[in-house]
Amino acid sequence: MNSEELKILIESAREAKGISQRELAKLTGISRSTLNDLINGKIKKVDIDDLRKIAETLDMSLQKLLKVAGYDEMLFYVSKDKYANKSSKDLKDLIEQYKKSELELLDFDNEKRKKVSDARQKLFYTIEHLQIMQKDKDSLYTIDKAIEDIKYAFDELEVAEHKYDYSKLPKKN
C-alpha cells in the first residue's frame, strides 16, 4: 500500500470538494479516528467498503483508490468493467445523459408518428372529397384545395423519412 499516495488522492479530492475531514467522516459513516488513521497511513490494510464510501462521497474512481491501497488482485476484476475508472458522479452524469437522450428519442418518435397520422388523415379526406367531386361536378371542394391538401400531407410526411440524429446520444468512452 502506498500510504502517501492514498493520502494525497483523498486529501486533494476532499479539498476540491471543499469539505473537512470531519465532514468526510460524517458523510461516509466512517469514524473520524478511522478516517484519520487511514489518511495518515496508520492502517495497513484499508477496508474496501471504506474506500468505496470515500470514492462515492468524493466522486473519485474506486479503481484508483483500490490500486493505491494495495488491492491489485481486485483490479483484475474491476478493470474489465468499461466504467471502472468512472467516479460515481461520472456514472450518475452518464445515466442522466442516457435518460435525456432516451426522452429526446421518444419525443422525436412521437412527433414523427403524429405528423404521419395528420398526413394520412389529410390524404384520407382529400381522397373522400375527390371521389365526391368525381360524382358531383358542383362540389364545393376544388382541385386547388385538393392540391393544397396533398402538399400539406407531403410536407408532413417529410419528417418521417428523416432518421433520428444519433449524434445526440452520449458518446461511448
QUIHUBEL-V796667 format. One record per pair of residues at least 12 apart in sequence whose ideal C-beta (glycine too) atoms are under 7 Angstrom apart, sorted by sequence separation. I is the first residue (numbers start at 1). J is the second residue. If there is no record, write none. Layout:
i:I j:J
i:I j:J
//
This chain:
i:38 j:50
i:63 j:75
i:66 j:78
i:129 j:141
i:21 j:35
i:51 j:65
i:21 j:36
i:51 j:66
i:63 j:78
i:63 j:79
i:130 j:146
i:129 j:146
i:51 j:69
i:30 j:50
i:126 j:146
i:63 j:84
i:63 j:85
i:30 j:53
i:46 j:69
i:48 j:71
i:126 j:149
i:29 j:53
i:61 j:85
i:126 j:150
i:28 j:53
i:61 j:86
i:28 j:54
i:61 j:87
i:60 j:87
i:122 j:149
i:11 j:39
i:59 j:87
i:10 j:39
i:28 j:57
i:59 j:88
i:27 j:57
i:59 j:89
i:122 j:152
i:123 j:153
i:122 j:153
i:7 j:39
i:55 j:87
i:56 j:88
i:7 j:40
i:24 j:57
i:55 j:88
i:7 j:41
i:119 j:153
i:119 j:156
i:3 j:41
i:118 j:156
i:119 j:157
i:17 j:58
i:115 j:156
i:116 j:157
i:1 j:44
i:10 j:54
i:14 j:58
i:115 j:159
i:116 j:160
i:13 j:58
i:115 j:160
i:13 j:60
i:112 j:159
i:112 j:160
i:9 j:64
i:9 j:65
i:108 j:164
i:9 j:68
i:105 j:164
i:6 j:68
i:5 j:68
i:6 j:69
i:104 j:168
i:2 j:68
i:101 j:168
i:1 j:69
i:101 j:169
i:1 j:70
i:101 j:170
i:98 j:170
i:97 j:170
i:94 j:170
//
